[in-house]
C-alpha cells in the first residue's frame, strides 16, 4: 500500500475545519542476505511496493550482486521483511544499518573503478523535452499525495519502459535498476534514466552501474555527479523543465 488516508485540520486565514487527505506511506524494509544462514544487510525506509526489485537493485548498486543469476531466490516475510538468498558469500560484511529514504548511503560505490560506458547512442532534443511531462503523467501516487519521487526508464525514442515511485528518490532508482536486473536488461545501453529530483552522485552512480548512458533530472546536479558522469562517459542533463535543459557532460549524444 503506497497511500494512506489521514484526518487533518485545514487552517486558513478565515478559519479552520476538519478534513481528510491522502499521504505517501513510509515504512522500514528489513533486507536480510542469506547463503547458509541469514544476516541483516540493511533496513531501508521506503514506500511499500516492488520490494523485490528494490532489494535487488539496492544489492546490485552496493556491489553485493553482479547479475540476477547470483540470486537463488527472494522470499518476502510479512509486510516489511525480505530475504535474498545468494549463490555465494558476500565479499564484505553486511552493513546492518538504517538507510533513510532521503539518503542513498551508497558509500561502497566509491570503491568501484569508474570505466567509460561503451555506448555511441544519440537522442533528439525533442525526446528529452518530452520526458518530464511523460514522467508526471505516469506518477499516479504522486498525483494523489504530492509526496513521492519517481524514476523512469525510457527508450531513445521516448517510450516509457518502467516507472517507479517512492518517498526516497534513491529507492525509486533502485526499484528501476532491480527490475532491469530481474529482466536481464543490464546494461541498458540504449536507454535514458529520468528522475523527478536533483542529481546527486548516488543517482549517477546507480545509473552508471546499470550501464545507462543518458541521465536526466528536473533539478540541479552536484559537482561530484558531474565529475563521475564525465569520467564514465555518461550524458548528464539537469534543469530539464519545459523546453529547456542544461547538459553538463558528453553533449555529443544530444542532437
N, C-alpha and C positions, 0 to 999 in steps of 0.2 A: 504494500500500500504506500503510494507516494504522497498522498494528500489526506489531510485530516480536517474535519470541521471543528471550529472552536467558537466559544462565546466571547464577546468583547463589548467594550463600551466605546462608542464613537463620540469623540468630543469635538465640537465645533464652536465657533465664536458665539453662536446664538443658543448654545445649549449642548446637551448630550442625550444619547439614547442607547439602549441595549440592542445588540445586533449579533449576527453570526457571520463567520467568514471561513475561508479555507487557507491552510498553511501547508508548507512542504514538511514532510516527515523527515526527521533526522534521528537515526539510531545507530548503535555500535554494531559492527560486524566483526566477530572474532574469527580470524583466519588461523587455522591450525594446519601445519605441514606435517605429513606422515610418510615414513618409509617402513621401518619395522614397528615404530611407535610414533605417536603424535606429540608435537610440541607447538606452542604458540609462536606464530611468526609476527603477527601484528593485530591490533584492534583498530579498525578504520571507522571513523564516524562518517556515515553515508546515508543516502536516501535508499530505502529498501527497493529491491527490484534489480534483475540482471546481476545477482550476486555472484554467480559462477563466472560470468565474463569479467566482473570487477576483480575477483580474486585472481584469476589467471592473468589479467592484464597487469595487475599490481606485481605479481610474482615475476612476470616477464620483464617489466620495467626495472625491477630490482636485480635482475640477473640470476634469479633463483631457478628459472627455467629458460630454455632457449628455443623450444618448439613444443607444439601440442603433444608430440609423441613422448615427451619427458613425463607426461602425466598418465598415471594408471587409471585414476578415477577421481571424480569430485562428488562429495557427499554432503548434502545440506542437513544440518542437525538443528531442528527448530527454526525460529524466525531469524536469529541473529548469530548463528554459528555455522561454519562451513569447514570441511576437511578436504584438503587437496593431497591425494596420495601420489607420490613421485616414484619413479623407477630407480632413482639413485639418491644418495645422501647429498645434502647441501654442502657446498664448499666453504660456507661460513656459518656462523651461529645465527640462529633465528633472532629477530630484532626485539620481540617481546616489548612492544611499545604501543602507545596510543597515537594514531595519526589523525590529527584534527582535520575536519572536512575543508578547511580553508588553506591547508598547507600540504604540499606534496611530500615533504620529507624524503626526498629522493637522493640522499647523500651518497649512496653507493654508485649512482650513475656517474659520478665524477671519476670513478675508477676505470670506466671504460675508455679505451683509446678511440677517440672520435676519428673515423675514417670517412672520406668523401663518398657520398651516395653515387652509385653508378646509374644515373638517370638523365637522359638528354631530352626529356619531355618539355613541352611548352603549353601555355594556356593563354586564352584570349582575355583581354581586359573585360569584355562583356560578361564572360563567365564569372570572373572574380567579382564584378559589380553585383551579380545576381545572388551571390551566396548568403549575405546577411538576411535578406528577405525570405529566402528558402528556409534558412535556419529558423527564423522567427515563426514562420507559418507552421512548422512542424513541432514546435515546443508546446505540446498540449498541456502539460502540467504547469509550465510557466504562465501560460495564458490564464490559468485559474488562480495561481498563488502569487505570481510575480517574484518567487523566491528560489528559483532553480537555475543553475548554469547548464549549458549544453555544449556538447562536442559532436560534430557531424563529419562524416567522411563522404566526399563527393568524387565522382569521376572527373576527368579533364574536360568533359562536356557539360559539367554542372549537374549531373544526375545524382540524386541522393542515394548513397549506399547504405549507411547506418546513421542513426541519430540516438544519442543517449542523454538523459537529463540527470542531474544530481545536485545536492546542495554544495558539493565541492567540485570545482572545475577540473581538478586533477582526477577525481573519481570518474567524471564523465569521460575523460580521455582514456583512462584505464579500461572502462567498460567497452569503449570502441576498439581499443587495441586487443582486449581479451576476445572480443567477437571475431576480429581478424584472425587471431591465433586459432580459435576453435574451427574456423572455416578454412584454415591453412592458406591464408591470403597474404601472409607476410613473406617478403617485403611488398608493401603496396606501392610499387614504384611508378604507378600511373594514377596516383590519387592525390587528393587535397584534404587536409585537415582544417576545419573551420571551427573556432571556439568563440564563445559568447563574451569572454572577458579579456583581461590583459594577457600578454605573452611572457610569462616568466620562464626561467631556464628549465624548470621541471617539465613544463608543457613541451618545450622544444626538444628536450632530451627524449621524452617518451615518443615524440614523432620521429625523431632520428632512429631510435631503436626499432621502430616499426617500419623503417625504410620509406617514409613518406617524404617526397621531395618538395612539397609546397605546403606551408603552414600559414594560416591566416587568422587574424583576430580583429575584433571590432575596437579594441583599445590598444594601449601602448605596449611595446616590448621593453624588456630590460636590457641593460648593456651586455650582461652575460648571455642572454638569449641570442642577441645579435652576433656575438663573438662565436658561440657554438654553431649557429646556423651557417655563418661564413665558413668556418673550418670544415663543417660536414657537407658542404655543397647544397644546403637547403635554401630555397627561396622563402624569405620571411617577410610577411606582409602585415602591417598594422594599421590602425585607424581606418579600417575598412567600413566606411559609412556612406550611404547614398551612392553618389557617382564619383567617389574619390578614395584613394588609399595611398599609403607610403610603402615603398619597397626598400627594405633595409639590407638585404643580401641577395646575391645572384639574380639580378634584374633580367638576365638574358632569357629566363624562362617565360617572361611576360611579354606577349606580342600585341 
